[in-house]
Amino acid sequence: MFLFAGSFALVSCLYDPEPYSQTTTPTESAETDFGTVYAVNSGRQICNPSVSEDSENYPASMLWLNFSGNLTVNSAPKGYKTTGAIQHDRLTISDTAGKVLWFVMKDSVPGVKCQFQDPEWSTHSNYLVTLGGFPASGKSCDDLDHGILALRLSDKASFWLFDHSISELATPHLWVGATSAIVDSTDSLQVFFGTREVQLVYVSQEDEILWVNYSQSSKVQKLQKPKNRSGWMFDSPLISPDGKWIVYNILNGSYEWESYIQELSTTSMPTKMPFLEGMLSEPAQPHWWSYGGRLFVMWAEFPAGNSMLNKADFSKTIAQDGSLGRTSMREVSLTSGAPSDVAVEWVGDVRILAPLPFTGGRSPDGYFMATGTNNGYLLNLP
């Protein structure tokens, strides 16, 4: 591991059992009973949707990763070319009007020679985490290695947490605590983040969830796996707002998955999220959402026989009847260090947020949800 400044992955843009094919250009927006649906990069494929965690500086917006070709955005700033894009050559934050609010090109980030992969907004509004790809040997991007780096939105500064030997399916997530009153100028991590209270989770090449709690050390720790799930792929661990838990998927091919909640501890066992009567599927792509001191987990559901990939036009009325899936949410109470039977307790009933599947989380103010892979959308909730 180095610290210095500068198969079938459904959310990692690596595999689609039925490749993307654009047939129509989605409508830019559509009014529905459950809110207004806005197309993101309309008519073009995106992946790794991550709703804005900064409702003040980046309102009504989402982070996303592009594919090759032309990009459908508005008010593109200087340096943001909308034609001839190369797959995964930039990170973009755009809003419901298609306006590019922030971007960074791979060529402007030291060490990122080939691509970005798996970008995700951290728990802190000013930081993103992503993979940076570069040639594993020689000069060809056909043979890639990856590292994990953080990006600071305010000045586009970068900080490599790992600079090699990271899986392209790592789907990292970053938790950043409150800024310290005193910063050790000799500690590069603390200088970059303004605190040593930083945690990282990601999936290893051996398909295990790894965890680093930098406030204690830079040691990489391995979390326990669900029992009797050998061969399942781990995907998208996300750290809770308090930095004590994660949610994540495991997948067995493209059409079978489960979701788990797990305390960030090397001894804790994962707790499976329930598949209740009336649900369309096991929970998919779970995300935390905190509001008014209450903690929720939201997830997408898909009809039997469907993958997590969205190939439909959400703006069409025919798509809004729940036949494509839906987005659900439920309050949860978590007790760190407690016995497993009381550590995770669900509160109240499952709430249906929308009769469409959104996989990119909910904004802190609660008014926006994001999705992508393949078509991207923002939903403005009433």
C-alpha atoms as a printed R data frame, in Angstrom:
    type eleno elety resid chain resno       x       y       z
1   ATOM     1    CA   MET     A     1   0.000   0.000   0.000
2   ATOM     2    CA   PHE     A     2   1.165   3.525  -0.791
3   ATOM     3    CA   LEU     A     3  -0.159   6.884   0.354
4   ATOM     4    CA   PHE     A     4   0.706   9.990  -1.578
5   ATOM     5    CA   ALA     A     5  -1.018  13.069  -2.909
6   ATOM     6    CA   GLY     A     6  -1.391  13.678  -6.447
7   ATOM     7    CA   SER     A     7 -16.411 -11.537 -14.981
8   ATOM     8    CA   PHE     A     8 -19.840  -9.819 -14.327
9   ATOM     9    CA   ALA     A     9 -19.677  -6.479 -12.639
10  ATOM    10    CA   LEU     A    10 -23.100  -4.993 -13.106
11  ATOM    11    CA   VAL     A    11 -22.211  -1.614 -11.634
12  ATOM    12    CA   SER     A    12 -18.593  -1.589 -12.776
13  ATOM    13    CA   CYS     A    13 -19.413  -1.163 -16.477
14  ATOM    14    CA   LEU     A    14 -17.585  -4.371 -17.360
15  ATOM    15    CA   TYR     A    15 -20.224  -6.867 -18.388
16  ATOM    16    CA   ASP     A    16 -23.733  -6.848 -19.735
17  ATOM    17    CA   PRO     A    17 -25.375 -10.192 -20.597
18  ATOM    18    CA   GLU     A    18 -27.316  -8.325 -23.284
19  ATOM    19    CA   PRO     A    19 -25.172  -5.464 -24.639
20  ATOM    20    CA   TYR     A    20 -26.579  -1.953 -24.690
21  ATOM    21    CA   SER     A    21 -28.364  -0.908 -27.848
22  ATOM    22    CA   GLN     A    22 -29.864   2.540 -28.195
23  ATOM    23    CA   THR     A    23 -33.222   2.339 -29.950
24  ATOM    24    CA   THR     A    24 -34.790   5.684 -29.107
25  ATOM    25    CA   THR     A    25 -33.721   8.920 -27.506
26  ATOM    26    CA   PRO     A    26 -35.448   9.266 -24.106
27  ATOM    27    CA   THR     A    27 -37.529  12.323 -23.369
28  ATOM    28    CA   GLU     A    28 -35.553  14.880 -21.357
29  ATOM    29    CA   SER     A    29 -38.081  14.892 -18.505
30  ATOM    30    CA   ALA     A    30 -41.469  13.489 -17.570
31  ATOM    31    CA   GLU     A    31 -43.990  14.413 -14.878
32  ATOM    32    CA   THR     A    32 -45.355  11.476 -12.884
33  ATOM    33    CA   ASP     A    33 -47.462  10.910  -9.791
34  ATOM    34    CA   PHE     A    34 -44.300  10.084  -7.828
35  ATOM    35    CA   GLY     A    35 -42.134  12.976  -9.060
36  ATOM    36    CA   THR     A    36 -40.358  14.295 -12.138
37  ATOM    37    CA   VAL     A    37 -38.003  12.012 -14.055
38  ATOM    38    CA   TYR     A    38 -35.005  13.675 -15.743
39  ATOM    39    CA   ALA     A    39 -32.778  11.923 -18.278
40  ATOM    40    CA   VAL     A    40 -29.019  12.107 -17.642
41  ATOM    41    CA   ASN     A    41 -26.792  11.993 -20.745
42  ATOM    42    CA   SER     A    42 -30.006  11.334 -22.634
43  ATOM    43    CA   GLY     A    43 -29.892   8.507 -25.152
44  ATOM    44    CA   ARG     A    44 -26.354   7.530 -24.153
45  ATOM    45    CA   GLN     A    45 -25.091   4.805 -21.885
46  ATOM    46    CA   ILE     A    46 -23.689   5.621 -18.433
47  ATOM    47    CA   CYS     A    47 -22.770   3.644 -15.349
48  ATOM    48    CA   ASN     A    48 -21.764   4.021 -11.698
49  ATOM    49    CA   PRO     A    49 -24.545   6.486 -10.793
50  ATOM    50    CA   SER     A    50 -23.981   8.251  -7.471
51  ATOM    51    CA   VAL     A    51 -26.373  10.924  -6.259
52  ATOM    52    CA   SER     A    52 -24.905  14.215  -5.048
53  ATOM    53    CA   GLU     A    53 -23.976  14.325  -1.370
54  ATOM    54    CA   ASP     A    54 -23.708  18.126  -1.566
55  ATOM    55    CA   SER     A    55 -27.145  19.693  -1.980
56  ATOM    56    CA   GLU     A    56 -25.679  23.202  -1.691
57  ATOM    57    CA   ASN     A    57 -22.876  23.208  -4.267
58  ATOM    58    CA   TYR     A    58 -24.165  20.396  -6.481
59  ATOM    59    CA   PRO     A    59 -27.951  20.402  -6.095
60  ATOM    60    CA   ALA     A    60 -30.282  18.129  -8.078
61  ATOM    61    CA   SER     A    61 -27.331  16.287  -9.591
62  ATOM    62    CA   MET     A    62 -25.389  13.051  -9.808
63  ATOM    63    CA   LEU     A    63 -21.897  11.711 -10.464
64  ATOM    64    CA   TRP     A    64 -21.538   9.348 -13.416
65  ATOM    65    CA   LEU     A    65 -19.101   7.580 -15.712
66  ATOM    66    CA   ASN     A    66 -19.381   7.834 -19.495
67  ATOM    67    CA   PHE     A    67 -18.909   5.481 -22.410
68  ATOM    68    CA   SER     A    68 -17.385   6.335 -25.798
69  ATOM    69    CA   GLY     A    69 -18.938   8.545 -28.440
70  ATOM    70    CA   ASN     A    70 -20.912  11.751 -28.036
71  ATOM    71    CA   LEU     A    71 -22.217  13.004 -24.691
72  ATOM    72    CA   THR     A    72 -25.612  14.650 -24.216
73  ATOM    73    CA   VAL     A    73 -25.010  17.481 -21.756
74  ATOM    74    CA   ASN     A    74 -25.680  21.210 -21.625
75  ATOM    75    CA   SER     A    75 -23.507  24.195 -20.708
76  ATOM    76    CA   ALA     A    76 -20.345  22.144 -21.095
77  ATOM    77    CA   PRO     A    77 -17.456  24.070 -19.500
78  ATOM    78    CA   LYS     A    78 -14.112  24.692 -21.169
79  ATOM    79    CA   GLY     A    79 -12.178  21.472 -21.617
80  ATOM    80    CA   TYR     A    80 -15.281  19.268 -21.621
81  ATOM    81    CA   LYS     A    81 -15.638  17.957 -25.166
82  ATOM    82    CA   THR     A    82 -19.031  16.443 -25.959
83  ATOM    83    CA   THR     A    83 -17.893  14.625 -29.109
84  ATOM    84    CA   GLY     A    84 -15.415  11.810 -29.462
85  ATOM    85    CA   ALA     A    85 -15.397  10.852 -25.805
86  ATOM    86    CA   ILE     A    86 -13.312   7.819 -24.896
87  ATOM    87    CA   GLN     A    87 -14.836   5.231 -22.575
88  ATOM    88    CA   HIS     A    88 -14.302   6.162 -18.908
89  ATOM    89    CA   ASP     A    89 -12.109   9.149 -19.787
90  ATOM    90    CA   ARG     A    90 -13.754  11.537 -17.295
91  ATOM    91    CA   LEU     A    91 -15.926  11.870 -14.228
92  ATOM    92    CA   THR     A    92 -18.961  14.112 -14.592
93  ATOM    93    CA   ILE     A    93 -21.414  15.719 -12.189
94  ATOM    94    CA   SER     A    94 -24.478  17.045 -14.002
95  ATOM    95    CA   ASP     A    95 -27.903  18.236 -12.878
96  ATOM    96    CA   THR     A    96 -31.514  17.774 -13.954
97  ATOM    97    CA   ALA     A    97 -31.048  20.356 -16.722
98  ATOM    98    CA   GLY     A    98 -28.080  18.417 -18.088
99  ATOM    99    CA   LYS     A    99 -25.678  21.160 -17.018
100 ATOM   100    CA   VAL     A   100 -22.161  19.995 -16.203
101 ATOM   101    CA   LEU     A   101 -21.449  21.291 -12.693
102 ATOM   102    CA   TRP     A   102 -18.060  19.598 -12.253
103 ATOM   103    CA   PHE     A   103 -15.785  17.271 -14.179
104 ATOM   104    CA   VAL     A   104 -12.275  15.905 -14.231
105 ATOM   105    CA   MET     A   105 -10.466  14.311 -17.181
106 ATOM   106    CA   LYS     A   106  -8.200  11.313 -16.651
107 ATOM   107    CA   ASP     A   107  -5.283  13.114 -18.280
108 ATOM   108    CA   SER     A   108  -5.376  15.793 -15.576
109 ATOM   109    CA   VAL     A   109  -4.970  13.313 -12.701
110 ATOM   110    CA   PRO     A   110  -1.372  12.150 -12.153
111 ATOM   111    CA   GLY     A   111  -1.094   8.396 -12.591
112 ATOM   112    CA   VAL     A   112  -4.431   7.809 -14.341
113 ATOM   113    CA   LYS     A   113  -3.232   6.805 -17.790
114 ATOM   114    CA   CYS     A   114  -6.128   4.732 -19.117
115 ATOM   115    CA   GLN     A   115  -9.456   5.116 -17.345
116 ATOM   116    CA   PHE     A   116 -11.558   5.842 -14.304
117 ATOM   117    CA   GLN     A   117 -13.666   3.031 -12.859
118 ATOM   118    CA   ASP     A   118 -16.177   2.616 -10.008
119 ATOM   119    CA   PRO     A   119 -16.537   6.281  -8.937
120 ATOM   120    CA   GLU     A   120 -18.621   6.922  -5.821
121 ATOM   121    CA   TRP     A   121 -19.379   9.998  -3.745
122 ATOM   122    CA   SER     A   122 -17.915   9.553  -0.279
123 ATOM   123    CA   THR     A   123 -19.852  10.219   2.914
124 ATOM   124    CA   HIS     A   124 -18.219  13.670   2.892
125 ATOM   125    CA   SER     A   125 -19.646  16.205   0.464
126 ATOM   126    CA   ASN     A   126 -16.214  17.359  -0.749
127 ATOM   127    CA   TYR     A   127 -14.655  13.988  -1.603
128 ATOM   128    CA   LEU     A   128 -15.097  11.309  -4.249
129 ATOM   129    CA   VAL     A   129 -13.405   7.932  -4.469
130 ATOM   130    CA   THR     A   130 -12.636   6.083  -7.685
131 ATOM   131    CA   LEU     A   131 -10.318   3.602  -9.311
132 ATOM   132    CA   GLY     A   132  -7.598   4.900 -11.589
133 ATOM   133    CA   GLY     A   133  -6.435   2.609 -14.391
134 ATOM   134    CA   PHE     A   134  -3.001   2.425 -15.997
135 ATOM   135    CA   PRO     A   135  -0.999  -0.125 -18.040
136 ATOM   136    CA   ALA     A   136  -0.034  -3.160 -15.986
137 ATOM   137    CA   SER     A   137   3.103  -3.511 -18.083
138 ATOM   138    CA   GLY     A   138   4.448  -1.619 -21.030
139 ATOM   139    CA   LYS     A   139   2.402   1.135 -22.600
140 ATOM   140    CA   SER     A   140  -0.848  -0.590 -23.595
141 ATOM   141    CA   CYS     A   141  -4.163   0.028 -21.861
142 ATOM   142    CA   ASP     A   142  -5.323  -3.393 -23.060
143 ATOM   143    CA   ASP     A   143  -3.697  -4.878 -19.944
144 ATOM   144    CA   LEU     A   144  -4.806  -2.785 -16.972
145 ATOM   145    CA   ASP     A   145  -3.866  -2.434 -13.353
146 ATOM   146    CA   HIS     A   146  -5.757  -0.135 -10.976
147 ATOM   147    CA   GLY     A   147  -5.263   1.856  -7.826
148 ATOM   148    CA   ILE     A   148  -7.713   3.612  -5.499
149 ATOM   149    CA   LEU     A   149  -7.658   7.377  -5.314
150 ATOM   150    CA   ALA     A   150  -9.667  10.112  -3.640
151 ATOM   151    CA   LEU     A   151 -10.573  13.349  -5.398
152 ATOM   152    CA   ARG     A   152 -11.333  16.623  -3.644
153 ATOM   153    CA   LEU     A   153 -14.139  18.430  -5.416
154 ATOM   154    CA   SER     A   154 -13.184  21.931  -4.296
155 ATOM   155    CA   ASP     A   155  -9.840  21.957  -6.145
156 ATOM   156    CA   LYS     A   156  -9.718  18.634  -8.051
157 ATOM   157    CA   ALA     A   157  -6.689  17.534  -6.045
158 ATOM   158    CA   SER     A   158  -6.057  13.780  -5.954
159 ATOM   159    CA   PHE     A   159  -4.663  11.385  -3.364
160 ATOM   160    CA   TRP     A   160  -3.753   7.766  -4.059
161 ATOM   161    CA   LEU     A   161  -4.722   5.416  -1.237
162 ATOM   162    CA   PHE     A   162  -3.387   2.398  -3.157
163 ATOM   163    CA   ASP     A   163  -1.338   2.815  -6.297
164 ATOM   164    CA   HIS     A   164  -1.400  -0.708  -7.749
165 ATOM   165    CA   SER     A   165  -2.776  -4.268  -7.583
166 ATOM   166    CA   ILE     A   166  -6.439  -3.320  -7.110
167 ATOM   167    CA   SER     A   167  -9.206  -5.287  -8.830
168 ATOM   168    CA   GLU     A   168 -11.218  -3.541 -11.533
169 ATOM   169    CA   LEU     A   169 -14.254  -4.816  -9.601
170 ATOM   170    CA   ALA     A   170 -13.183  -3.192  -6.324
171 ATOM   171    CA   THR     A   171 -16.140  -0.731  -6.076
172 ATOM   172    CA   PRO     A   172 -14.479   1.286  -3.265
173 ATOM   173    CA   HIS     A   173 -16.243   3.563  -0.798
174 ATOM   174    CA   LEU     A   174 -14.792   6.185   1.513
175 ATOM   175    CA   TRP     A   175 -15.921   7.543   4.872
176 ATOM   176    CA   VAL     A   176 -14.457  10.882   5.994
177 ATOM   177    CA   GLY     A   177 -15.042  12.312   9.475
178 ATOM   178    CA   ALA     A   178 -15.121  15.874  10.762
179 ATOM   179    CA   THR     A   179 -12.193  18.195  10.050
180 ATOM   180    CA   SER     A   180  -9.578  18.222  12.815
181 ATOM   181    CA   ALA     A   181  -8.797  21.431  14.692
182 ATOM   182    CA   ILE     A   182  -5.076  20.705  14.336
183 ATOM   183    CA   VAL     A   183  -3.583  18.996  11.281
184 ATOM   184    CA   ASP     A   184  -0.182  17.307  11.314
185 ATOM   185    CA   SER     A   185   1.613  18.823   8.315
186 ATOM   186    CA   THR     A   186   3.879  15.762   8.056
187 ATOM   187    CA   ASP     A   187   0.906  13.409   7.578
188 ATOM   188    CA   SER     A   188  -0.052  13.511   3.879
189 ATOM   189    CA   LEU     A   189  -3.384  11.779   4.436
190 ATOM   190    CA   GLN     A   190  -4.371  14.197   7.187
191 ATOM   191    CA   VAL     A   191  -3.310  17.186   5.106
192 ATOM   192    CA   PHE     A   192  -5.430  16.021   2.160
193 ATOM   193    CA   PHE     A   193  -8.580  15.162   4.120
194 ATOM   194    CA   GLY     A   194  -8.196  17.599   7.007
195 ATOM   195    CA   THR     A   195  -8.550  14.689   9.408
196 ATOM   196    CA   ARG     A   196  -7.167  11.251  10.183
197 ATOM   197    CA   GLU     A   197 -10.742   9.993  10.643
198 ATOM   198    CA   VAL     A   198 -10.883   8.231   7.286
199 ATOM   199    CA   GLN     A   199 -12.080   4.725   6.424
200 ATOM   200    CA   LEU     A   200 -12.001   2.793   3.166
201 ATOM   201    CA   VAL     A   201 -13.787  -0.380   2.072
202 ATOM   202    CA   TYR     A   202 -13.364  -2.214  -1.211
203 ATOM   203    CA   VAL     A   203 -13.522  -5.668  -2.793
204 ATOM   204    CA   SER     A   204 -10.263  -7.550  -3.244
205 ATOM   205    CA   GLN     A   205  -9.104  -9.615  -6.204
206 ATOM   206    CA   GLU     A   206  -9.905 -12.664  -4.068
207 ATOM   207    CA   ASP     A   207 -13.528 -11.472  -3.717
208 ATOM   208    CA   GLU     A   208 -13.351 -10.411  -0.081
209 ATOM   209    CA   ILE     A   209 -14.371  -7.115   1.497
210 ATOM   210    CA   LEU     A   210 -11.312  -5.298   2.820
211 ATOM   211    CA   TRP     A   211 -11.375  -2.426   5.300
212 ATOM   212    CA   VAL     A   212  -8.833   0.197   6.320
213 ATOM   213    CA   ASN     A   213  -9.442   2.442   9.337
214 ATOM   214    CA   TYR     A   214  -6.770   5.106   8.928
215 ATOM   215    CA   SER     A   215  -7.520   6.661  12.319
216 ATOM   216    CA   GLN     A   216  -5.976   3.526  13.835
217 ATOM   217    CA   SER     A   217  -3.441   2.393  11.235
218 ATOM   218    CA   SER     A   218  -2.989   1.739   7.530
219 ATOM   219    CA   LYS     A   219  -3.452  -1.992   8.048
220 ATOM   220    CA   VAL     A   220  -5.801  -3.724   5.611
221 ATOM   221    CA   GLN     A   221  -8.323  -5.890   7.456
222 ATOM   222    CA   LYS     A   222 -10.563  -8.614   6.072
223 ATOM   223    CA   LEU     A   223 -14.274  -8.841   6.925
224 ATOM   224    CA   GLN     A   224 -16.166 -12.070   7.467
225 ATOM   225    CA   LYS     A   225 -18.157 -13.504   4.545
226 ATOM   226    CA   PRO     A   226 -21.769 -14.702   4.542
227 ATOM   227    CA   LYS     A   227 -21.952 -18.430   5.181
228 ATOM   228    CA   ASN     A   228 -22.591 -20.896   2.355
229 ATOM   229    CA   ARG     A   229 -22.014 -18.342  -0.395
230 ATOM   230    CA   SER     A   230 -18.728 -19.559  -1.816
231 ATOM   231    CA   GLY     A   231 -18.259 -18.367  -5.385
232 ATOM   232    CA   TRP     A   232 -20.623 -15.392  -5.105
233 ATOM   233    CA   MET     A   233 -19.204 -12.040  -6.169
234 ATOM   234    CA   PHE     A   234 -19.012  -9.179  -3.657
235 ATOM   235    CA   ASP     A   235 -20.121  -5.775  -4.888
236 ATOM   236    CA   SER     A   236 -20.479  -2.143  -3.808
237 ATOM   237    CA   PRO     A   237 -19.846  -1.997  -0.051
238 ATOM   238    CA   LEU     A   238 -21.050   1.361   1.305
239 ATOM   239    CA   ILE     A   239 -20.134   2.737   4.736
240 ATOM   240    CA   SER     A   240 -22.886   4.079   7.002
241 ATOM   241    CA   PRO     A   241 -23.019   7.787   7.947
242 ATOM   242    CA   ASP     A   242 -21.566   7.056  11.399
243 ATOM   243    CA   GLY     A   243 -18.722   4.991   9.958
244 ATOM   244    CA   LYS     A   244 -19.593   1.822  11.866
245 ATOM   245    CA   TRP     A   245 -21.440  -0.384   9.350
246 ATOM   246    CA   ILE     A   246 -21.585  -1.327   5.685
247 ATOM   247    CA   VAL     A   247 -24.257  -2.534   3.275
248 ATOM   248    CA   TYR     A   248 -23.394  -4.488   0.140
249 ATOM   249    CA   ASN     A   249 -24.531  -6.923  -2.564
250 ATOM   250    CA   ILE     A   250 -23.344 -10.377  -3.370
251 ATOM   251    CA   LEU     A   251 -24.113 -11.780  -6.812
252 ATOM   252    CA   ASN     A   252 -24.327 -15.254  -8.292
253 ATOM   253    CA   GLY     A   253 -24.326 -14.482 -11.998
254 ATOM   254    CA   SER     A   254 -26.356 -11.637 -13.446
255 ATOM   255    CA   TYR     A   255 -29.802 -12.638 -12.216
256 ATOM   256    CA   GLU     A   256 -29.341 -13.730  -8.604
257 ATOM   257    CA   TRP     A   257 -28.252 -11.537  -5.706
258 ATOM   258    CA   GLU     A   258 -28.624 -10.829  -2.001
259 ATOM   259    CA   SER     A   259 -27.838  -7.838   0.204
260 ATOM   260    CA   TYR     A   260 -26.251  -7.683   3.649
261 ATOM   261    CA   ILE     A   261 -25.612  -5.330   6.557
262 ATOM   262    CA   GLN     A   262 -22.410  -5.834   8.528
263 ATOM   263    CA   GLU     A   263 -20.618  -4.068  11.338
264 ATOM   264    CA   LEU     A   264 -17.125  -2.823  10.499
265 ATOM   265    CA   SER     A   265 -15.286  -5.332  12.632
266 ATOM   266    CA   THR     A   266 -13.118  -8.297  11.722
267 ATOM   267    CA   THR     A   267 -15.218 -10.538  13.966
268 ATOM   268    CA   SER     A   268 -18.727  -9.440  12.985
269 ATOM   269    CA   MET     A   269 -20.920 -11.662  10.828
270 ATOM   270    CA   PRO     A   270 -23.108 -10.220   8.053
271 ATOM   271    CA   THR     A   271 -26.873  -9.981   8.499
272 ATOM   272    CA   LYS     A   272 -28.912 -10.710   5.393
273 ATOM   273    CA   MET     A   273 -31.466  -8.079   4.423
274 ATOM   274    CA   PRO     A   274 -34.904  -9.731   4.344
275 ATOM   275    CA   PHE     A   275 -36.781 -10.711   1.202
276 ATOM   276    CA   LEU     A   276 -40.328 -10.124   2.409
277 ATOM   277    CA   GLU     A   277 -43.664 -11.148   0.982
278 ATOM   278    CA   GLY     A   278 -44.746  -8.623  -1.633
279 ATOM   279    CA   MET     A   279 -41.210  -7.684  -2.677
280 ATOM   280    CA   LEU     A   280 -40.303  -8.217  -6.333
281 ATOM   281    CA   SER     A   281 -36.838  -9.575  -5.595
282 ATOM   282    CA   GLU     A   282 -34.062  -9.706  -3.078
283 ATOM   283    CA   PRO     A   283 -32.875  -6.152  -2.294
284 ATOM   284    CA   ALA     A   284 -30.418  -4.854  -4.902
285 ATOM   285    CA   GLN     A   285 -27.835  -2.062  -4.702
286 ATOM   286    CA   PRO     A   286 -28.600  -1.032  -1.085
287 ATOM   287    CA   HIS     A   287 -27.740   2.505   0.038
288 ATOM   288    CA   TRP     A   288 -27.821   4.281   3.379
289 ATOM   289    CA   TRP     A   289 -29.959   7.356   3.834
290 ATOM   290    CA   SER     A   290 -30.023   9.430   7.020
291 ATOM   291    CA   TYR     A   291 -32.588  12.098   7.785
292 ATOM   292    CA   GLY     A   292 -33.570  13.897  10.974
293 ATOM   293    CA   GLY     A   293 -31.522  11.568  13.147
294 ATOM   294    CA   ARG     A   294 -33.164   8.482  11.636
295 ATOM   295    CA   LEU     A   295 -31.333   5.861   9.578
296 ATOM   296    CA   PHE     A   296 -32.794   4.092   6.553
297 ATOM   297    CA   VAL     A   297 -31.652   1.574   3.965
298 ATOM   298    CA   MET     A   298 -33.007   1.971   0.453
299 ATOM   299    CA   TRP     A   299 -32.725  -0.538  -2.378
300 ATOM   300    CA   ALA     A   300 -33.989  -1.465  -5.838
301 ATOM   301    CA   GLU     A   301 -36.171  -4.448  -6.697
302 ATOM   302    CA   PHE     A   302 -36.457  -6.133 -10.086
303 ATOM   303    CA   PRO     A   303 -38.976  -8.630 -11.504
304 ATOM   304    CA   ALA     A   304 -37.883 -12.261 -11.712
305 ATOM   305    CA   GLY     A   305 -35.608 -12.981 -14.655
306 ATOM   306    CA   ASN     A   306 -34.281  -9.427 -14.888
307 ATOM   307    CA   SER     A   307 -30.764  -8.172 -14.201
308 ATOM   308    CA   MET     A   308 -29.951  -4.870 -12.491
309 ATOM   309    CA   LEU     A   309 -29.324  -3.159 -15.827
310 ATOM   310    CA   ASN     A   310 -31.853  -0.545 -16.926
311 ATOM   311    CA   LYS     A   311 -32.437  -0.574 -20.668
312 ATOM   312    CA   ALA     A   312 -35.846   1.092 -20.609
313 ATOM   313    CA   ASP     A   313 -36.976   4.681 -21.072
314 ATOM   314    CA   PHE     A   314 -38.201   5.815 -17.652
315 ATOM   315    CA   SER     A   315 -39.895   8.832 -19.218
316 ATOM   316    CA   LYS     A   316 -42.529   6.669 -20.912
317 ATOM   317    CA   THR     A   317 -45.779   6.144 -19.023
318 ATOM   318    CA   ILE     A   318 -45.750   2.442 -19.863
319 ATOM   319    CA   ALA     A   319 -42.491   2.080 -17.912
320 ATOM   320    CA   GLN     A   320 -43.873   3.677 -14.763
321 ATOM   321    CA   ASP     A   321 -46.270   0.918 -13.706
322 ATOM   322    CA   GLY     A   322 -43.762  -1.072 -11.667
323 ATOM   323    CA   SER     A   323 -43.154  -3.651 -14.385
324 ATOM   324    CA   LEU     A   324 -39.473  -2.653 -14.584
325 ATOM   325    CA   GLY     A   325 -38.980  -2.762 -10.837
326 ATOM   326    CA   ARG     A   326 -39.241  -0.321  -7.975
327 ATOM   327    CA   THR     A   327 -37.304   1.520  -5.278
328 ATOM   328    CA   SER     A   328 -37.991   0.722  -1.638
329 ATOM   329    CA   MET     A   329 -36.786   1.923   1.750
330 ATOM   330    CA   ARG     A   330 -37.045   0.861   5.383
331 ATOM   331    CA   GLU     A   331 -35.879   2.348   8.650
332 ATOM   332    CA   VAL     A   332 -33.271   0.394  10.583
333 ATOM   333    CA   SER     A   333 -31.849   0.530  14.114
334 ATOM   334    CA   LEU     A   334 -28.233  -0.602  14.540
335 ATOM   335    CA   THR     A   335 -26.363  -1.389  17.762
336 ATOM   336    CA   SER     A   336 -22.611  -1.774  17.449
337 ATOM   337    CA   GLY     A   337 -21.044  -4.583  19.445
338 ATOM   338    CA   ALA     A   338 -24.407  -6.177  20.232
339 ATOM   339    CA   PRO     A   339 -25.349  -9.855  19.835
340 ATOM   340    CA   SER     A   340 -26.397 -10.667  16.282
341 ATOM   341    CA   ASP     A   341 -30.086 -11.086  17.128
342 ATOM   342    CA   VAL     A   342 -30.405  -7.451  18.272
343 ATOM   343    CA   ALA     A   343 -27.586  -5.724  16.371
344 ATOM   344    CA   VAL     A   344 -29.788  -5.100  13.315
345 ATOM   345    CA   GLU     A   345 -33.447  -4.332  13.956
346 ATOM   346    CA   TRP     A   346 -35.882  -3.177  11.283
347 ATOM   347    CA   VAL     A   347 -38.353  -0.440  12.182
348 ATOM   348    CA   GLY     A   348 -41.772  -0.173  10.565
349 ATOM   349    CA   ASP     A   349 -42.849  -1.365   7.146
350 ATOM   350    CA   VAL     A   350 -41.159  -1.216   3.769
351 ATOM   351    CA   ARG     A   351 -41.899   2.067   1.971
352 ATOM   352    CA   ILE     A   352 -42.226   2.232  -1.804
353 ATOM   353    CA   LEU     A   353 -40.430   5.362  -3.027
354 ATOM   354    CA   ALA     A   354 -41.045   4.924  -6.753
355 ATOM   355    CA   PRO     A   355 -42.383   2.282  -9.180
356 ATOM   356    CA   LEU     A   356 -39.032   2.452 -10.983
357 ATOM   357    CA   PRO     A   357 -35.686   0.969  -9.858
358 ATOM   358    CA   PHE     A   358 -33.139   3.584  -8.750
359 ATOM   359    CA   THR     A   359 -29.699   2.255  -7.827
360 ATOM   360    CA   GLY     A   360 -27.607   5.382  -7.157
361 ATOM   361    CA   GLY     A   361 -28.835   6.537  -3.758
362 ATOM   362    CA   ARG     A   362 -30.885   9.413  -2.334
363 ATOM   363    CA   SER     A   363 -29.672  12.975  -1.768
364 ATOM   364    CA   PRO     A   364 -29.199  14.257   1.809
365 ATOM   365    CA   ASP     A   365 -32.220  16.562   1.485
366 ATOM   366    CA   GLY     A   366 -34.310  13.597   0.355
367 ATOM   367    CA   TYR     A   367 -35.630  15.153  -2.836
368 ATOM   368    CA   PHE     A   368 -33.528  13.354  -5.456
369 ATOM   369    CA   MET     A   369 -32.663   9.779  -6.385
370 ATOM   370    CA   ALA     A   370 -30.242   8.683  -9.109
371 ATOM   371    CA   THR     A   371 -29.829   5.671 -11.336
372 ATOM   372    CA   GLY     A   372 -27.798   4.508 -14.307
373 ATOM   373    CA   THR     A   373 -26.404   1.417 -16.071
374 ATOM   374    CA   ASN     A   374 -27.462   1.625 -18.803
375 ATOM   375    CA   ASN     A   375 -29.777   4.654 -19.021
376 ATOM   376    CA   GLY     A   376 -29.264   7.400 -16.454
377 ATOM   377    CA   TYR     A   377 -31.971   9.340 -14.617
378 ATOM   378    CA   LEU     A   378 -32.565  11.675 -11.714
379 ATOM   379    CA   LEU     A   379 -35.916  11.593  -9.964
380 ATOM   380    CA   ASN     A   380 -37.170  14.706  -8.181
381 ATOM   381    CA   LEU     A   381 -39.429  13.392  -5.427
382 ATOM   382    CA   PRO     A   382 -42.392  15.531  -4.317
